[in-house]
Amino acid sequence: MTDTASASPDLLSVLDRIASALERMAPPPAAAIDLDAADAFVWVSTNRSLQPVPRVSRVDIGLLEGVNLARDQLLENTRRFAAGLPANNALLWGARGMGKSSLVKAVHAKIVAETPAGHRPIKLIEIHREDISQLPDLLAVLRGGATRALLFCDDLSFDHDDTDYKSLKAVLDGGIEGRPDEVLFYATSNRRHLMPRDMIDNERSTAINPSEAIEEKVSLSDRFGLWLGFHACDQKTYLAMVHGYVAAYGLGAGDVDVEREALAWAQTRGGRSGRVAWQYIQDLAGRLGRQLETRKG
């Protein structure tokens, strides 16, 4: 009895140390989420919470040139979702710098502006590519709530030996629970099938049944009901982008030949795009001593 009594304090000390070690290893508790704190959020993977974004970096939807068809389709799809009607997940794919992510953010701003007083606007929630595996956790936070949320992943793609796409497939369309009615998923990518072409071609050429070998990977993009393609712009569209920015931000250029400079700028960048037009506008505004802080939208 004496031996047992003398051993008890030592045993309790060991158990206390083990409990403390387990507490340090455990992930931090999820922070309380207030979806009324902002109209936009970013998913924070470290503590599985939503960080409010007070000011979203975006341009007015009227400044997006050369994407009229995609703009109208995405806007209508998002309006249906905001109204509680069926809508499709959307994949915006194609040329770099042609306004894919800008369109998503501009459409969200447009829908929020159209929301009647007294109604809760839809929320824009960005999840980074490297956090795609946590999509089920994010859906668990949003499922069954009164707030409709537009999930957004920019520059989404998957490489060799990357298995995160399986989590995305289940979230988009599969699984027992499926996608919550109050959640929609928009993604942008330079790849139409979200997989590198050499990866798809290699599996097609080496498999016993080529079609079955690539079906699982290629079918990922099929889970998006709405495909919107973005292509490199011509000179007319590029200059329209430049003139649109000049007018919107009041950049009276004086003796500056904007078109000549903008075309020369595009040559130094190796091509024309909305991103290149915006970079030229930033350079022009800097030389003129003007600010570009008061964007529309």
C-alpha positions in Angstrom: 0.0 0.0 0.0 2.9 2.3 0.8 4.5 1.7 -2.5 1.3 2.5 -4.4 0.7 5.7 -2.5 4.3 6.9 -3.1 4.0 6.1 -6.8 0.8 7.9 -7.4 2.2 11.5 -7.5 4.8 10.4 -10.0 2.2 8.8 -12.2 0.0 11.9 -12.0 3.0 14.0 -13.0 3.6 11.9 -16.0 0.0 12.0 -17.0 -0.1 15.8 -16.7 3.0 16.1 -19.0 1.4 13.8 -21.5 -1.9 15.8 -21.4 0.1 19.1 -21.9 2.0 17.6 -24.8 -1.2 16.5 -26.5 -2.7 20.0 -26.0 0.3 21.6 -27.7 0.0 19.2 -30.6 -3.7 19.7 -31.1 -4.8 22.3 -33.7 -5.9 25.6 -32.3 -9.7 25.9 -31.8 -11.6 27.4 -34.7 -12.2 31.1 -34.4 -15.8 32.3 -34.2 -17.1 33.1 -37.6 -19.3 36.2 -38.2 -20.6 36.2 -41.8 -22.1 39.6 -41.3 -18.6 41.1 -40.6 -18.0 41.7 -44.4 -19.2 40.8 -47.9 -15.9 38.9 -48.6 -13.7 36.5 -46.7 -10.6 34.4 -47.1 -10.4 30.9 -45.7 -7.5 30.6 -43.2 -6.1 27.1 -43.1 -4.1 27.3 -39.9 -7.2 27.6 -37.7 -9.9 26.7 -40.2 -11.6 30.1 -40.0 -12.8 32.9 -42.2 -10.9 36.2 -42.3 -13.0 39.2 -43.3 -11.8 41.3 -46.2 -13.0 44.8 -45.7 -11.9 46.0 -49.1 -11.8 43.7 -52.1 -9.3 44.5 -54.9 -11.4 44.7 -58.0 -12.5 46.8 -60.9 -16.0 47.8 -62.0 -17.7 45.3 -64.2 -18.1 47.9 -66.9 -14.4 48.2 -67.4 -14.0 44.6 -68.4 -13.7 44.6 -72.2 -13.7 41.7 -74.6 -15.5 39.3 -72.2 -19.1 40.3 -72.9 -20.5 36.8 -73.4 -18.7 35.3 -70.3 -19.8 38.4 -68.3 -23.5 38.0 -69.2 -23.5 34.2 -68.5 -21.7 34.4 -65.2 -23.8 37.4 -64.1 -27.1 35.5 -64.9 -25.9 32.3 -63.2 -24.9 34.3 -60.1 -28.2 36.2 -60.0 -30.1 32.9 -60.0 -28.0 31.6 -57.2 -28.5 34.8 -55.2 -32.3 34.4 -55.7 -32.3 30.9 -54.3 -32.7 29.3 -57.8 -30.7 26.4 -59.2 -27.3 27.5 -60.6 -24.1 25.8 -61.8 -20.6 25.7 -60.6 -18.4 27.7 -63.0 -15.0 27.1 -64.5 -13.4 30.2 -66.1 -10.4 29.0 -68.2 -8.1 30.3 -70.8 -5.5 32.9 -71.6 -3.6 34.6 -68.8 -4.4 38.1 -67.8 -7.8 38.3 -69.6 -9.9 39.0 -66.6 -11.0 35.7 -65.2 -10.6 36.4 -61.5 -11.5 40.1 -62.1 -14.8 39.0 -63.6 -15.7 36.8 -60.6 -15.0 39.6 -58.2 -16.8 42.2 -60.3 -19.9 40.0 -60.7 -20.0 39.5 -56.9 -19.9 43.3 -56.4 -22.7 43.7 -59.0 -24.9 41.2 -57.3 -24.3 42.7 -53.8 -25.2 46.2 -55.2 -28.4 44.7 -56.6 -29.4 43.1 -53.3 -32.6 44.8 -51.9 -32.4 46.5 -48.6 -33.2 44.1 -45.8 -31.9 41.1 -47.6 -28.6 39.4 -46.8 -26.2 39.6 -49.7 -24.2 36.6 -50.9 -20.7 36.3 -49.6 -17.5 35.8 -51.6 -15.2 33.3 -49.9 -11.7 32.7 -51.4 -10.0 29.4 -50.7 -6.4 29.1 -51.9 -5.3 26.3 -54.2 -3.1 24.7 -51.5 -6.1 24.5 -49.1 -8.5 22.6 -51.5 -8.2 19.5 -49.3 -10.0 21.6 -46.6 -13.1 22.2 -48.7 -15.1 19.7 -46.7 -14.3 21.7 -43.5 -15.4 24.9 -45.1 -18.6 23.4 -46.3 -19.3 22.1 -42.8 -19.1 25.7 -41.6 -21.5 26.9 -44.3 -23.9 24.0 -44.6 -27.4 24.7 -43.4 -26.8 28.4 -42.7 -28.9 31.3 -43.7 -26.1 32.9 -45.8 -25.5 32.0 -49.4 -21.8 31.8 -50.3 -19.8 31.9 -53.5 -16.6 29.9 -53.0 -13.8 31.1 -55.2 -10.5 29.5 -56.1 -8.1 31.4 -58.3 -5.6 29.7 -60.6 -6.8 26.2 -59.9 -4.8 23.3 -61.4 -3.4 19.9 -60.4 0.0 18.4 -61.2 1.4 14.8 -61.2 0.7 12.8 -58.1 -1.6 15.4 -56.8 -4.6 13.8 -55.2 -6.4 16.9 -53.9 -8.6 16.8 -57.0 -10.5 13.9 -55.5 -11.6 16.1 -52.7 -12.8 18.7 -55.1 -14.7 16.2 -57.2 -16.6 15.0 -54.1 -17.4 18.5 -53.1 -18.6 19.6 -56.5 -21.0 16.9 -57.3 -20.5 13.7 -55.3 -20.5 12.3 -51.8 -23.4 11.4 -49.7 -24.2 14.9 -48.6 -23.3 16.6 -51.9 -22.9 20.3 -52.4 -25.1 22.4 -50.1 -27.8 24.4 -51.9 -26.4 27.6 -50.2 -23.0 27.2 -51.7 -21.7 27.7 -55.3 -18.1 27.1 -56.5 -16.3 29.3 -59.0 -12.7 28.6 -60.2 -10.3 30.1 -62.6 -7.6 28.2 -64.5 -5.3 28.4 -67.5 -6.2 24.8 -68.2 -9.5 23.6 -69.5 -9.2 20.2 -67.9 -7.3 21.4 -64.8 -4.6 18.8 -65.5 -1.3 19.2 -67.5 -1.7 18.0 -71.1 1.4 15.8 -70.9 0.0 14.1 -67.9 -3.2 13.2 -69.7 -1.4 12.2 -72.9 1.0 10.0 -71.0 -1.7 8.1 -69.2 -3.6 7.7 -72.5 -0.6 6.2 -74.3 0.6 3.8 -71.5 -2.7 2.4 -70.2 -4.3 -0.8 -71.2 -7.6 1.0 -71.5 -6.7 4.6 -72.3 -10.1 6.1 -72.0 -10.6 4.7 -68.5 -7.1 5.8 -67.4 -7.8 9.5 -68.0 -11.5 9.5 -67.2 -11.1 10.2 -63.5 -8.9 13.2 -64.1 -10.5 14.7 -67.1 -14.0 14.3 -65.6 -13.1 16.8 -62.9 -13.8 19.7 -65.2 -17.1 18.0 -66.2 -18.3 18.7 -62.6 -18.5 22.4 -63.5 -21.8 23.0 -65.3 -20.7 26.3 -66.7 -17.5 26.6 -68.8 -16.4 30.0 -69.8 -13.5 30.4 -72.2 -11.1 33.4 -72.2 -8.9 34.0 -75.3 -6.1 36.4 -76.1 -7.4 39.8 -77.2 -6.8 41.6 -80.5 -5.4 45.1 -80.8 -8.8 46.8 -80.9 -10.0 45.2 -77.7 -6.7 45.9 -76.0 -6.9 49.6 -76.9 -10.5 49.7 -75.7 -9.4 48.4 -72.3 -6.8 51.2 -72.2 -9.2 53.9 -73.1 -11.8 52.6 -70.7 -9.3 52.9 -67.8 -8.2 56.3 -68.9 -11.8 57.6 -68.9 -12.7 55.8 -65.7 -9.8 57.2 -63.7 -9.8 60.6 -65.3 -6.3 60.3 -66.7 -6.2 63.4 -68.9 -3.0 62.5 -70.6 -2.2 65.8 -72.2 0.4 65.4 -74.9 0.8 61.7 -74.3 0.0 59.5 -77.3 -1.8 56.8 -75.2 -2.4 54.4 -78.1 1.2 54.5 -79.3 2.5 54.1 -75.8 0.1 51.3 -74.9 1.0 49.3 -78.0 4.7 49.8 -77.3 4.1 48.6 -73.7 2.4 45.5 -75.0 5.3 44.7 -77.2 7.7 44.8 -74.3 5.4 42.4 -72.4 5.2 40.0 -75.3 1.4 40.2 -75.9 -1.8 42.0 -75.2 -4.2 41.3 -72.3 -6.3 43.0 -69.7 -3.4 42.6 -67.2 -1.0 44.3 -69.6 -3.4 47.2 -70.2 -3.7 47.7 -66.4 0.0 47.6 -66.0 0.4 50.3 -68.6 -2.3 52.4 -66.9 -0.4 52.1 -63.6 2.7 53.4 -65.3 0.8 56.2 -67.0 -0.8 57.3 -63.8 2.5 57.3 -62.0 4.1 59.5 -64.6 1.2 61.9 -64.5 1.3 62.0 -60.7 -2.3 60.6 -60.4 -3.8 58.2 -57.9 -5.7 55.1 -58.8 -7.3 54.4 -55.4 -10.9 55.3 -56.2 -11.9 52.4 -58.4 -15.4 51.9 -59.4 -17.3 49.0 -57.7 
